[in-house]
């Protein structure tokens, strides 16, 4: 996940040019009493030194499109209190890279399921008061925009032994858009205690037994207590009444479904 935030300051237009290399979600298998670790690489592809600030946030997301970046350790399944990382601030020479190391010490009392937080990597504007590599802004500079780029790296520890996977469906509806397309909408909620990354699709059956599909949804990460809206395009179906099966398949025996009658 990459966030670009715009804020108004009395500075010239500028931005820190850093990128985070590789995956933005780290999944680590663990057990109570174990410690797991990893690294995050920050690249500076510019011709001048850049700085980055590194910190933790909790992370939740919901089917209505909202995201929550709460203070670390406030979400029920946050692993932020278990995370140690270094450095908190990095100065990266031109054309070079910096490595952030982290470890997650799982306490003996940890229960089964997924525990996660988000490591934020935020570029420091060279003209800001925080910067030690650029020229700080003064009061004579014109009003402008400062673009702040943040990368969010999900750090998830999964205790599988004794965990459970389950989903619920909500806000189910057929929607016709302005272009005449027909969509099946359903919120998919993770009501288990283990993160899922399921394939979602729909099979549709006509009264004469004909089968259509599968109509594919989108594969999202789904932490316990989070939800996503699945939008499945059914425009190719002719008008009529159908029986439909919405399937959420997370592999192994974790396959869930909802059955619906659709009138198009």
C-alpha positions in Angstrom: 0.0 0.0 0.0 1.3 3.4 -1.0 -0.3 6.6 0.3 0.3 10.0 -1.3 -0.8 12.8 1.0 -1.0 16.5 0.1 -0.8 19.2 2.7 -0.4 23.0 2.4 2.7 24.6 3.8 4.7 27.8 3.4 7.3 26.0 1.3 8.4 25.4 -2.2 6.9 22.4 -4.0 9.1 19.4 -3.4 9.0 15.8 -2.2 11.2 13.1 -0.9 12.0 10.5 -3.5 12.2 7.1 -1.9 10.8 3.7 -2.8 10.3 0.5 -0.8 11.6 -2.5 -2.6 9.7 -5.8 -2.9 6.6 -7.0 -1.1 4.3 -4.7 1.0 3.0 -7.6 3.0 5.2 -9.8 5.1 3.5 -13.0 6.4 5.5 -15.0 9.0 4.5 -18.3 10.4 5.0 -18.4 14.2 4.0 -20.0 17.5 3.7 -18.8 21.1 7.1 -18.0 22.5 8.8 -17.7 19.1 10.5 -14.7 17.5 10.4 -14.1 13.8 12.2 -11.4 11.8 12.6 -9.8 8.5 13.9 -6.7 6.7 12.5 -3.9 4.6 14.7 -2.2 1.9 14.3 1.5 1.1 15.8 2.7 -2.2 17.0 6.2 -3.1 17.1 6.4 -6.9 17.8 10.2 -6.9 21.1 12.1 -7.2 20.9 13.6 -3.7 20.6 12.2 -0.2 17.1 11.4 1.1 15.7 10.7 4.5 12.9 8.4 5.7 11.0 8.2 9.0 9.9 4.8 10.1 7.1 4.1 12.6 4.3 1.7 13.4 0.5 1.9 13.0 -2.4 -0.5 13.5 -4.4 -1.2 10.4 -8.0 -2.0 9.6 -10.1 -1.8 6.5 -13.8 -2.3 5.8 -16.2 -2.9 2.9 -17.5 0.6 2.8 -14.0 1.8 1.7 -12.8 3.2 5.0 -9.4 2.4 6.4 -8.1 3.0 9.9 -4.5 3.7 10.9 -4.8 3.7 14.7 -2.1 4.2 17.2 0.0 1.0 17.6 -1.3 -1.5 20.0 -4.9 -0.3 20.1 -6.5 -2.8 17.8 -7.6 -6.1 19.4 -5.2 -8.3 17.3 -2.4 -5.8 17.0 1.1 -7.2 17.2 2.7 -3.8 17.5 3.6 -4.3 21.2 5.7 -7.3 20.0 7.5 -5.5 17.2 11.0 -4.1 17.5 12.6 -2.3 14.5 15.6 -0.2 13.7 16.4 2.4 12.6 13.5 4.9 13.3 15.1 7.4 10.9 17.3 6.7 7.9 19.5 8.9 5.8 20.0 7.3 2.4 22.9 8.5 0.2 22.2 9.2 -3.5 21.7 6.0 -5.5 22.0 3.9 -2.4 19.7 1.8 -0.2 18.9 1.4 3.5 17.7 -1.6 5.4 15.2 -1.6 8.2 15.3 -4.7 10.4 12.4 -5.9 12.4 11.6 -8.7 14.8 8.3 -9.9 16.2 8.6 -11.6 19.6 5.4 -13.7 20.1 4.6 -14.0 23.8 3.9 -17.3 25.4 0.3 -16.2 26.1 -0.5 -15.4 22.5 -3.7 -17.2 21.2 -4.1 -18.8 17.8 -4.8 -16.7 14.7 -3.3 -13.8 12.9 -1.7 -10.7 14.6 -0.6 -7.8 12.5 0.4 -4.1 12.3 1.8 -1.8 9.7 5.3 -0.5 9.4 5.1 3.0 7.9 8.0 4.3 5.8 7.6 8.1 5.2 9.8 10.3 3.1 11.1 13.4 4.8 10.8 16.5 2.6 14.3 17.9 2.1 13.0 21.5 2.7 11.1 20.6 5.9 12.2 21.4 9.5 12.7 17.7 10.0 15.3 17.4 7.3 19.0 17.4 7.9 20.1 17.0 4.3 18.2 19.8 2.5 17.7 23.5 2.7 15.0 24.3 5.3 12.1 26.5 4.2 12.1 30.2 5.3 9.2 32.6 5.7 9.9 34.3 2.3 9.0 31.2 0.2 5.7 31.1 -1.5 2.7 29.1 -0.6 2.8 25.7 -2.2 2.1 22.1 -1.8 4.3 19.5 -0.1 3.7 16.0 -1.3 4.4 13.3 1.3 4.7 9.7 0.1 4.2 6.9 2.7 4.6 3.2 2.2 2.7 0.8 4.5 4.3 -2.6 5.0 2.0 -5.1 6.6 3.8 -7.2 9.3 1.6 -10.3 10.0 2.4 -13.2 12.3 0.2 -16.2 11.9 -0.3 -18.8 14.6 -2.1 -21.6 12.7 -2.3 -24.3 15.3 -5.8 -24.1 16.7 -6.9 -21.2 14.5 -10.2 -21.0 12.6 -11.3 -19.6 9.3 -14.9 -18.4 8.7 -16.7 -15.7 6.7 -20.0 -13.9 6.8 -21.9 -12.1 3.9 -23.7 -8.8 4.3 -25.3 -6.0 2.1 -26.1 -8.4 -0.7 -27.7 -6.7 -3.8 -27.9 -6.5 -7.5 -26.8 -3.2 -9.0 -27.3 -1.8 -12.5 -24.8 1.0 -13.4 -25.2 3.9 -15.7 -23.6 2.0 -18.6 -26.2 -0.8 -18.3 -23.9 -3.3 -16.7 -25.3 -5.6 -13.9 -23.2 -6.3 -10.8 -23.7 -8.6 -7.8 -22.4 -6.9 -4.7 -21.7 -8.6 -1.4 -19.6 -7.6 1.6 -17.3 -10.5 2.7 -16.4 -10.3 6.4 -13.7 -12.4 8.1 -15.3 -13.7 11.3 -12.6 -16.2 12.0 -9.3 -15.6 13.8 -6.8 -16.3 10.9 -6.1 -14.1 7.9 -7.5 -15.3 4.6 -6.5 -14.5 1.0 -9.4 -16.4 -0.8 -10.4 -16.8 -4.4 -14.0 -15.5 -4.8 -16.2 -16.5 -7.6 -19.9 -17.1 -8.5 -21.5 -20.0 -10.3 -25.0 -19.3 -11.8 -27.6 -21.9 -12.8 -30.7 -21.4 -15.0 -34.0 -23.2 -14.5 -33.1 -25.7 -17.3 -30.0 -26.7 -15.5 -27.6 -24.7 -17.7 -24.5 -23.4 -15.8 -22.8 -20.1 -16.3 -19.5 -18.9 -15.0 -17.5 -18.9 -12.9 -17.7 -15.2 -12.6 -14.6 -14.0 -10.9 -14.4 -11.6 -7.9 -11.1 -10.1 -6.6 -8.6 -11.8 -4.4 -8.0 -9.6 -1.3 -6.2 -10.1 1.9 -8.8 -10.3 4.7 -7.7 -10.0 8.4 -10.0 -11.1 11.3 -12.6 -8.4 11.8 -12.0 -6.7 8.4 -14.2 -6.8 5.3 -14.2 -6.1 1.6 -16.9 -5.6 -1.0 -16.9 -8.1 -3.8 -18.3 -6.8 -7.1 -19.0 -9.5 -9.6 -19.9 -8.6 -13.2 -23.0 -10.5 -14.4 -23.7 -8.4 -17.5 -23.3 -11.3 -19.9 -26.3 -13.1 -18.4 -29.6 -12.9 -20.3 -32.6 -11.5 -18.4 -34.3 -14.2 -16.2 -34.3 -15.9 -12.9 -31.3 -17.8 -11.7 -29.9 -19.7 -8.8 -26.4 -18.4 -7.8 -23.7 -19.8 -5.6 -21.1 -17.3 -4.2 -18.0 -19.2 -3.3 -15.1 -18.0 -1.0 -12.2 -20.5 -1.3 -9.2 -20.1 0.9 -7.8 -23.5 0.1 -7.6 -26.8 2.0 -11.0 -27.3 3.6 -11.8 -23.6 4.1 -14.5 -23.2 1.4 -17.5 -21.1 2.2 -20.6 -20.3 0.1 -23.9 -18.3 0.0 -26.8 -19.3 -2.2 -29.1 -16.7 -3.8 -31.9 -16.3 -6.2 -31.2 -13.6 -8.8 -33.8 -12.0 -11.0 -32.1 -10.0 -13.8 
